[in-house]
Amino acid sequence: MTTLPSSSPDLPASLADAAFHNERVAARRMAAREGLDEAEALLRVMRQSATAQGLAELADLLAARAKLKRDDAERRAAKLAARGEKVAGIKARARPAPQPGAWQAWFDGSAHPNPGRLGIGGLLLGPAGERIEISARAGHGNSGEAEYLALLALLEAAVAARPGVLAIYGDSQVVISDVAGGAGAKGLEQHRERALDLMAQLGKSGRVTLHWVPRHRNGEADRLSQQAIASWGELE
């Protein structure tokens, strides 16, 4: 550990902790060029940095660096906390209790390999025992496209069924975030526009909501998408 001379008791125990990468590199080069100890070379470089910034003492530079690190750590902590609250909120809202008379639906898409052959699956359940299953090959592409195509097929089936209230569940955070917040997933813009159009059509006759669920709660849609993937073998 690089330490400062004992004559500087108010300075941090380690210059290396406060030094920027380019300063550490400069110190190593100075030490090799002038035959100095790396600690002494770093001390010189840091003093030069203090002078260049108009600071009278190296201690002022190190105090400013320490404040920058604290501020950065606080920003990072706040960001992580906000992200954690958002994820917790998503999970808390992942699967609300269905309203009486509501339809429920699940979707999933698979690509084997990724990118490769696509299979999509969907399931709609109505309050009177209606059951509509979707399991189909969907061309070639990647997993994001497969998830979106599964959602589109599900929405098209829902438009035909005309549910008054429809809750849709899927385990693709990319697709759900893209539809819900217009995240702008690259290459999927046309799918998003189509999904929003279909949801608007459903909204004219009722209410439709989209929810994320963990994969283990999306088993039926996954089974149907895998069934579609397996059907590709019949063509080979």
Salt bridges, closest charged atoms under 4 A:
GLU23 OE2 - ARG65 NH2 2.85
GLU34 OE2 - ARG33 NH2 3.75
GLU34 OE1 - ARG44 NH1 3.25
GLU40 OE2 - ARG44 NE 3.53
ASP71 OD2 - LYS67 NZ 2.92
ASP72 OD1 - ARG75 NH2 3.67
ASP72 OD2 - ARG76 NE 2.93
ASP108 OD2 - ARG215 NH1 3.72
GLU133 OE2 - ARG131 NH2 2.90
GLU133 OE2 - ARG223 NH2 3.69
GLU156 OE2 - ARG194 NH2 3.55
ASP171 OD1 - ARG215 NH2 3.47
ASP178 OD2 - ARG192 NH1 2.97
ASP197 OD2 - ARG194 NH1 3.29
GLU220 OE1 - ARG131 NH2 3.06
GLU220 OE1 - ARG223 NH2 3.04
ASP222 OD1 - ARG215 NH1 3.80
GLU236 OE2 - ARG117 NH1 2.34
